[in-house]
Each structure stands twice: as structure tokens, then as C-alpha cells.
Amino acid sequence: MSTFVLIPGAGGAAWYWHRVVPLLRAAGHDAIAVDLPGDDESAGLPEYADRVVAAADGRADVVLVAQSLGGFTAPLVAERIPVAGLVLVNAMVPRPGERPGEWWDDSGSQPAREAAAREHGYPAAFDLDVYFLHDVPPEVAAAGAPHQRPESDAVFASVCDFAAWPAVPIRAAAGVGDRFFPVEFQRALIRKRLGIDADVLPGGHLLALSQPEALAAYLLRPAA
């Protein structure tokens, strides 16, 4: 039995994983969705890592799963506790010593996002509905409203202070319909920074809300 420790993206709401957790548990595994202090101006990446380490304390066969901004927390956790594997989901993939606030320019994410918008005919100006909620069922999006909170500037200024990605199986899932981090941008970045090929899944940026069954099936698939 594995323990899936699920790290949310910006805002830090554990609720993000609420459609995936029951599917992992029904398959006989444990699943822990970690709530992060996204709106706390005193909390940066070290405090995020502390939360995840505490949630995983004493668990065996831990698989870290990191969504979007959670990609910056995952390698910090992997340096502190034994992990059996790591899965990045539409994630920001950091270099050692990079700050989340630097990642946008370093990675070229904004030009890639704007180019994809022009190609596919949706607005280039960021809009929550256009970029995050376009494929999330309306009733799920509505239920999530009370759980949303802004992401503080503190985390974007903090350093992702890790030496190297862990020597464990690492997989990366990219949503074919992700408008925020377009799939070809993700595939190129993952190949460049991790030396692996991304696995393309159906859905947009918020896969755990729009495609929970497909994402759970991917997480349950044994690593190559």
C-alpha cells in the first residue's frame, strides 16, 4: 500500500484534491491532501515543506504528488523524508535555488501561454474562468468558491533550496487542454529540467477537479 501525499497549487487548499482522494483510498491506498498556508504572508517554501513533512510523518511508501505551484515544495520535502516516487501534475518545475517569482521569466511560461491563446482563439489576458475553470464542472467550481484564498507574495520571493531532484521514479503529467501551462511548453520544460518525457492526460490545468478518474488512474499506474 502506498501513501499518496497530495500537495496543492496556489492558494494551498487541500480541498483541491477532494475528488481524487476517495478514488485512491478505494483502490486500497492511503491518501493525504495537505492544506498549505497560501494566504499567510509569513509563510514561504520552508513552511510549506514543514506542513507536508508533518503530514507524511511515520508513513511508509510515500508518493509525493504536486500540482502547479506545489512543484516548488516537492523537492524540498524529498530531501527531508524518504519518498518512493514523485509525480508532478501541470507543475512548475524548479531548478535548485530558483525562486517561484523568477520561474515565470526563466521558463518562458507567459509567452508560451499567450502564443497558445492566439493559436486556439481564447483571450490572452488572464481570466480565472478562461484559464482554470473552462473544463471544470460548474457545480464543482461553485462548491470550491468558499475554499479559495489568494496566494501571498511571500512564497514567490522564497528560495527553493534543494541540491538535486531525488533519485526515485519521477513522473510528470501534463493536461492536453491546460491553457495556463500549455502542453507543449510543459513537455519541453520537463524534458529540459528533468530529462524525462511528460505523460499527456485529458483535461486542463485543474486535473483533480475536471478529470479525477483519469488522474487517479494515472497515479495508480506503476512507475516505469
Secondary structure, DSSP 8 states (H G I E B T S, - for coil): --EEEEE--TT--GGGGTTTHHHHHHTT-EEEE----TT-TT--HHHHHHHHHHHHTT-SSEEEEEEGGGGGTHHHHHTTS--SEEEEES-----TT--HHHHHHHHTHHHHHHHHHHHHTS-SS--HHHHTSTTS-HHHHHHHGGG-----HHHHHS----SS--SS-EEEEEETT-SSS-HHHHHHHHHHHHSS--EEESS-S-HHHH-HHHHHHHHHS---
